[in-house]
Amino acid sequence: MQPVLKVVLRKGDLCRSVGVDALVTSANARLEGNANPSYWKHHGRTNVDGEVRRLAGPALNVACQIALQRDCDAAALAAHGLLVTDCFGELQTSTGCSTVVHVIMPDGLYGAPANSSGDVSNSSVSRLAPAAYQDAYAHAYSHAQVVYGRRWLGALRVAAARGASVVALPALGCGVQGWGAAAAAQLAARSTLAFAVEEATGQHTLPPPTLREVRIVLGASDVARTWGLVFAKEWSAAAADREAAAAARSPTLPPLPRLPELDVHEECLEITNRGTL
């Protein structure tokens, strides 16, 4: 029987997670990290990718540029949204991580996916009249939600394809990309559940899936509280849906796949129990 995927939410430092095979970080289309400190979204802020780059050292920057030149240009990367490199330096030695998955999340502030052609861009939306602006924003944000879910799911697929048993992710998009914690958490939870169904039903291609733990490491207390609440609600809803589907299912059919085990660590539960959504 296929082992049940474990999904862990904990408060802590992503770059100090021990026993991790793959680590997921936010990126931009040029894979330059925080190399452009004058960019307004980086002004006066630190982020996960900056710490990833600091601990991995210059070898990661070199690997990013080599991968970008070898695999795709910046425009293609922005459209696809994912790129993989090896891990280096102190980040590798302290976590055991061998793989870094660089993910370009869509812009949650304006709704338009970062640098992707064919979508409603920030500049085109800003030239519209107020009513049209609202419609365009709603369309762009709806599209951004779809992209967010696909890229979270894609990061898990890539980690599994690289043979990872444990993958660690932050609250992707909740920093400089401006996603609200509740919206991002809901998309992440549903995409994680979708990935678990893929694994349980054998939808992956060879080699067989190896991923056993999805570890979500949350730095800020308010984000940890919100993500804990949202994941608990999504798991509860998924359990109810599974129970209803199982009751209506023919006994001659194979049983439905089990839900992933959700484990919200105590330090996060203490924060979660004080919050409501």
N, C-alpha and C positions, 0 to 999 in steps of 0.2 A: 504494500500500500504506500502511496506517495506521502511522505511526511508533510505535516501541516505547516504552512508558512507562518512564521512568527513576526508580528509587527510590534515594534517597541517604540514608545515615545518616552523620551527622557529630557530633562533639563541639563545642559552642560555645554562643553566646548567640542564642537565637531572635530576639530583638528587634534584633539587629545583622546579621541575614541580608540580604545585598544581592541585588537583582534578583528580589525576590519580588512576585508579583501579589496573592496572598491569604495571610493569616496566620490560623492557627487558635489559639484560646486557650480554656482552661477557664473556665466561668462558673457562676453559680448562678441560681436561678429568678427572682431579683429584679434580675439584671444589675447588682448593686451593687459588684462587685469586692471590694476589701478595705475598703469604707466602714464596715464593722462590725468594727473591730479587736479588740473584746472577745470576738468569737466564738472559742470554744476552739480550733478547728482552725487559726485564724490566729495564735494566740498565739506570739510569738517566732519566727515564720517569715516568709520571703519566698517568693513564688511567681511564676510566669510572668505570670499575669493582673495581678498588682500592678505589674510592670514595664511591661506593655502599657499599663495605665492611666496610669502616671507619664509615659511618653514621649509618648503620644497626647494627654495633657492633658485639661482639662475638657470639651472638645468631644465626646470619645468618651463620657463619662458622660451628657451631654445626649442624644446620638444613641441611646444604649442605652435611655434612658427614653422617648424619643419612639417608638422602634421597639416597645418593650414595650406602650405604650398603643395604638399604631396596629395592630399585628399580632396580638397575643394578650395575655392576662393571664398572671400568674405561674404559675398552675396549668396552663394550656394549654402554656406554654413548657416547664414541667418534664416534661410528658408527651411533647411533641414533641422537645425537647432541643436545638434548633438555632435560632439567630437571626443575621442578617447586618446589619452596619453598614458604613459607609464608614470609612476610616482617616484619622487626623488627626495634626497636630503633628510632632514630631521623629520619631516612629515612621514616619510616611509619607515624610518627606524622607530618612531614613537607609536605609530598606529599599526604597523605591519601591512599597510596598504600597498598594493602593487599597481592599482589602476585608478586613474582619475577620470571621471566622466564630466566633461564641460557642457553645461546646458544653457542655452540662451532662452530665457523665459520672456514671454510677451510683456509689453508695458501695461502695468495695471493702473497707472495714473491716467492715461489717455485712452487705453483700450487697444491701440494699434500695435500689432506685433512689431518688435524691433527690426527695422531695416528690411522688412520683407516686402517684395514688390506685389502689386496687384491688390493690396488691401487699402482700407481707408487710412491714410497717413495723418499724422498730427497736423501738418501744414495744410492739407486739403480740408480737414475738418474745421480748422480755425477760420477759414475764409467763408464759411457758410453762415446764413442767417440763423438767429437763435433757435427757431423751431427745427429747421433742417439740421442744425448742429446737434440738437438732442437726439434726433433720429439716427444721424450718422454715428454719434457716440455710442448709442445703444447697440447699433449693428456692429461697430468695431469691438466693443467690450464683449458682446456675445461671441464673436469670432475669437477674441483673445482667450476666453474661457475654454473654448475647444482646443486651442493651441496649447494652453497650459496643461490640460489633461493629457494630451498626446505626448507632450515632452516629459512629463513625470513618468508616464507609462514607458516611454522610450528609454529613459534612463535606467529603469529597472530591467528592461529587456537587454540593454547593452551590458549591464553588470552581470546578468545571468549568462549571456553569451560568452563573456570573458571568463567564465568558470568561478565567479565569486560565490562564496557561501554566505557572507555577511556584507551588506552594502549600507553605508551611512549617508544620510541626506540631511541638509538643513531645511528651514522653512523657505524653500525656493521662492523667489519673487517678492518676499516681504521686506526686502531692504530697498536698494536704490530703484528697483522696478516698481515699487509703490503699491503692491497688492495688499488689500486688507487681509488680516490674519484669518478671519472666518471664511472669506471667499476662497482663499488659497487652500486652506485646510480641507474644505469640502471637496474641491477638485482633486487634491492629493489623495484623500481617503477613498474616493470613488475609483480613481485610477489604480490605487493599490489593490482594491478589491477585484478590479478587472484583471489585473496581472495574476492574482491568485487563482482566478478561474482558469486563465490560460494555462498556468502550470498544472493545476489539478486535472484538467481535461486533456492534457497532452497536445496543446495547440502549438507548442514550440517546435521548431525544427531541430535536427541533430546539431550539437550533442544534447543529451538530455539535460533538463534544468538542474542546477545545483544550488540555487539560491534558497537559503533556509531562514534568513533573518533580514528584515528591512528595519533598520535602526534610524529613527528620526530624532535628531539631536537639536534641541531648541535652546537658544541662548537667552532671550529676553523673557522675563516672567509673564508679561501680559500675553505674549505670543504663545508661550507654553500653556497658559491657562486656556486660551481660546482653542488651540489645536487639540488639547486634551478633551475638551467638551465636544468639539465637532466630530472628532474621530469616534468618541463613545456613542454619539447620536447616530452616526452613519453605520456603525457596526450593529447597533440595536435595530435600525431600520432594515438592514440587510438580513439580520437573523429572522425578523418577522416575515420578510418576503420569502426567505428560504423555507420557513415553516409552512407558509401558505402553499407554496409551490409543491412541497413534498406531500402535503395532504391531498392535493389534487392529482398527483402523479400516479400513473399506472404502476402497480407492483411488479409488472414484468420488465420495467425499465431499470437500468442501473441507478443506484442512489445518487443524489445530487452531491457535488463536491462540498466538503466541509469549509466553513469560513476560516480565514486565518485567525490565529490566536492573537488577541490584542492585549498588550501588556503596557500599561501606563505606569511608569515608575513612581514610587512613593513620593519622591520630592516634587514630582509634577502633579500627582493626585492631591497633595496638600494645597497646592495653588488652585487646582481645578475645582475643588469642593467649595471654594469661596465665590466662584463665578457663575454667571448665568448668561445665556444667549437669548 
